[in-house]
Amino acid sequence: MNQLINKASLLLVLSSTLTALANEPLEKTAQSGPVTATVELDPSKPVIGDTVTLTITVVAEKDVEMLMPEFGEALDQYSIVDFVPRESINDSGQTVASQKYRLQPPSSGKQAIPPILIEYVDRRDGRRPAPEGLDAYELLTERIDFEVKSVIPKDAKADLKPPMGKLEPKAQEPPVRWPWVVVVLVLLAAASPFAIRAWMNWQRLARRRSAYDIARSRLVKLLSRQRPSADQVDEFYVELSSIVRRYLEDRFEMRAPELTTEEFLTSVGQSPDLIMDHQALLREFLRQADLVKFAGVQPSDEGIEQSIGAARRFLEETRENAPLIDEESQTTQPSAVS
């Protein structure tokens, strides 16, 4: 038994080591005369929604003047989350300049960091400052190709619309009450304009509940049913992810129900209101939901409980300061399809 445990531990460590090595930063170095430029991208295999760190480091010999690229030069296709420039002199008298970007890739699939232009003027004794007819020498870094992984399985169907569930019975039209409302309003208007305003405000506030309370009620209603069978599990996950996405729309003002999973995760990565732990929790929750809805994966009972637990945990940890929502407008909107 101890030998089996030791072998399992060894395999786990080996697997973690190989995963870390496979995702080591990509690095390219280029040199021109007294200037050396290194471009590094980390991680090398990001997942949609992740930010990547691009570091441009340039080392120049003493008395060589560097002209670093302008902010965002050649990076128009990416959303720049953060930018930190630095410059220093090392013990050998060399100038070390760096620019560090945190970038948000626009989509999954193959991406590239294009070549970046660095210029310099050689002011060392006996050296030509720049090529004849030019203001400075030029150094062009190498292109870095990488791929952003998608959370959608590769074998998922091209049509990502989940099957429609059973149609609910059409609700009966409420009885017409406007004549009585008119009478009451006329009487109140005759009594006092302030009474009308107070009555309308009371009616509006009576219909409002917090976004957390509404989402929690929907989750409790879903979980009160019998656990889904094998042919009902995709419908269960459609409704579970709909609850989370609708809550995100109401709580953080995201148009979550109208976005694809990849577009939504990109929006999550750019939200200042969601901490990294909550972003990772949502990414894993939606990945599991997509595997069930689109790839036909049959989750175990433990997997279903984990998905329910992730949804419940996200609601509980973000319930503070949840805005008030008109519950009547919630019930009249169609259910979102994730």
N, C-alpha and C positions, 0 to 999 in steps of 0.2 A: 504493500500500500504506500509506504514512504517513497519507494522508487517511482511509483506512478505520479505521486505529487511532485517529486523533484523534476521529473521529465516534463510535466505540465507547466511548472514554473519556468523551466528553461525555455520551452517553446514560446511562452508568453513574452519573456524578456527578449528572445530572438525576434519575434514578430514586431514588438514595439521598436526595436533597434532598426529593423529593415524599413519600417514605416517612416521613422525619423530620417533615415538616410535618403529614402526616396523623395522626401519633401525638403531636401536641403536647398538653400538659396541658389538661384542661377546667377552666375557671375561671368562677365566678359571684360577683358582688359585690352586697351589699345595704347600705343606709344607713338610719339612724334618728337624726335630730338630730345630736348631736356624735359619733356612733359609726358606723364603717364596718367591715363584716365581709366578708372574701374567703375563699371556699372553693375549693381547687384539688385536682384529682385527676390523678395521673400514674402510669403512662401512661393515655391516654384509650382505647386499644384493647388491653387485656391479653389474653394467652392463658392458658387454664386451667393452673394451677400457678404463675403469676406472682403476686407480691405487688404491691399498688398502694399508693401513698403519698397519704394524705389530709392536707392542711394547712389548718388553720383559723387565719386571721390577723385579729385585731381591733385597730383603731386608735381610741383615744378621746382627746378633747381634755383639756387639763389640768383637774384637779379633777373629773373624771368617773370614778367608781368602777365598774369592770367586774366582772361575775360570769360567768366562763367556764363552759361546760357541764361537768358531771361526767364522769369517765373513762368512755368507752364509751357515753355517752348517745346513743340513737337508732342505735347500730351493732351491735345484738344479733345480726343475721344474719351478721356477719362474724367470722372468727377474728382477734383482734388479736395480731400478731406483736411489735410494738414500739410504745412511746408515749413522746414527748419533749415536755414542756411548757416554755415559756420566757416571760419577761416582762422588759421593759426600758423605759427612758425615752429618747426620741430628742432631738435638739438643739432641737426646737421645744417641748419639755415635754410632748409627747403620750405616752400610755402605749401600748405595742405589746405585745400578748400573742399567743402562738401555741400551737397544739397540733398536733403531727405524729404521725400514726398510720401504721403499716405494716399493711395489712389483707390477709387471704387470702379471696377470694370463695369461696362455698360450692359453686358449680357454674358451668358455662358458660351462655351465654344473656344475656338482658336483666337488668341489675341497676340499682340506684339508691342514691344517698346521700340519705337523707331530709332535710328541713329541720331545722336545728339551732338550738335556742333559746339566745340570749345576752341576759343581763339587765344593766342598768346603772342607777346612781343618779347624778343630776346635782347635784353639790355646788357648782357655780359660783354666784357672787354674783348674787342677783336671779332665780335660776331655781328652778322647782319641782323638788324632789328626785325625785319620782315622781308618777305620775298619782293622782288622788284615789281613795282606797280601796285602793290597791295599794302594795306595798313597793318596786317598781322598774319602770322601763320595760322593754319587751321588743322584741328584734330577732330576726326569724326569717330564716335564710338560705334561699336558693333551692335547690330539689331539683336534683340532678345525675344525669342518666340516662346510662348507658354500657352497653356490651356486652362480655362476656367471650367471646372466640373459642374454639372447640373445635378439637382436633387431628384430630377425625374429619371426613373430607370430607363436604360437604353432600349429595353425591349417593350416599353410602353407603347400603346397604340397612338397613331398620329392624331386621332380625334380624341382630345382630352376631356370631352364633355361626359360626365357620368350619366348613367341611365336614370331616367325620371322615376321617381317612386310612385306609390299609389296616390291618386288624387283624393284630397280630403273632401268630404261633403260640402257643398256650397252653403255658406252661412245664410240664414234667413235675413231678409232685409228688416232692419229695426222699424218699429211702428213710427209713423209720421207724428212728430210732436211739435212741429214749428208753430202751429197756431197758439198753443199754450205758452211757448217761449215768447212769442210776440206780445201776448197779453201781459205776461210778467214784466217784460222789458218796458212796456208802455207805463205800467203802474209804477215801476221803479223810477222811470224817467220823470214821471210827474212828482214823485216823492223827493228825489234828490239825485243829481248827476253823480255824486260821490258814491251813492249806494250801488249804481250800475257798475261803476269801475271796480268797486270792491268785490261785487258778485262775480264779475268776469275773471278777475285775478284769482279768486278762490277756485273757480272751476278749472282754470288753467293749471294751477299748482296741484290740484287734487289728482290730475292725470299724470304728473311727473314723478318718475322714480329714477334712482341713480342707474348709470349704465351697468354697474356691477350687479345691482339687485335684479335687473332684467335678465342679464346673462345667467346669473345664478339660478333664477327661476326656470329658465329654459333648460339648463343642464339637469336640474332636479327632475323636471318633467320627463326628459329623455331617459334618465337613469331609473325612473320608476317603472319603466316597461321591462318586460322580460328580456334577458340578454339575447342578442341577435343570433340566429342560426347561421350556418355557413352561407346560405343563399341570401341572407339579409345583412351580412356584415358590411358590404360596401355602402348600402343605404344608411346604416348606422354611422359610418365614418363621414359620409357626406353631411349629415345633420350635426355631428360633433364638431367638424371643422367649420361649419357654417356659424355655429354659436361663437367660436373663438374669433372668426373673422369679423362678425357683426359687432362683437364687443370691442375689437380693435378700432373699428370705424367710429364707434360712439365715444370710446375712452380717449383715443389718441388722434382723432380726426384724420384717419387714414381711409382712403377709398379701397379698403381691403377686399370686399366682395367683388369688385369689378376688375381686379388684377389677376393675372396668372400667378402661379406659385413663384416663378423666377422674378417677375416684376415686383411682387409683394416683398420677397426677401431683400431685393435691392432697396426698396423703400424702407424696410426695417433697418437695414444697415446704415441708412442716412438719418434715422430719427434720433434727435438728441434726448428724447424722453424715455427711450428703452435702453437699459443697461446691457452690457455684454452677456450676462447670465441669461437674461430674458430673451435676447436675440438667439442665443444658442438653443434655448428651450423651445422656442417657436420653430426654429429650423428643423430640429429633430422631430417635433410633433408633426409638422407638415410633410416631412419626408416619409414618415410611417403612414400617414393618411393617404398620400399619393400612391404608395406601393399597394395599398389595399384597393383604392378606387380605380386606378388606371392600369396596374400591372396584374391585378387578380390575385395578389398574395393573400393567403388565408392566415391571419394572425392567431396566435395561441391565446388562451384565456388570460395568461400572464401579460401578453402583449397588449390586449385590449385594456386591461386594468392599468397598464403603464401609460397608455394614451389618455385614459380618463384622468389619471393622476396628474399628468402634465397639464391638461386643460384646467383642472381644478386649482393646481398650484399657481398657474399664471393668473387666474382670476383673483385668488386670495392675495397674492403678493403685489398686485397693482390696484387694489380696490380703493386705496386712500385717494381722496380728492377726485373720485370718479364724478363726472358731470351729471346733472339731472337731465333726463330724456323724457320727451312726451311719449308715454307708453302707448297712447292711441295711434300715433303715427308709426310706431314700431309694428303694431299688429296689422296695419294696412299695407305695409311694404311687403313685396314678395320675398320669399326666402332666398338668400344668396347661394350661389353655386360656386364652390371653391374648385 
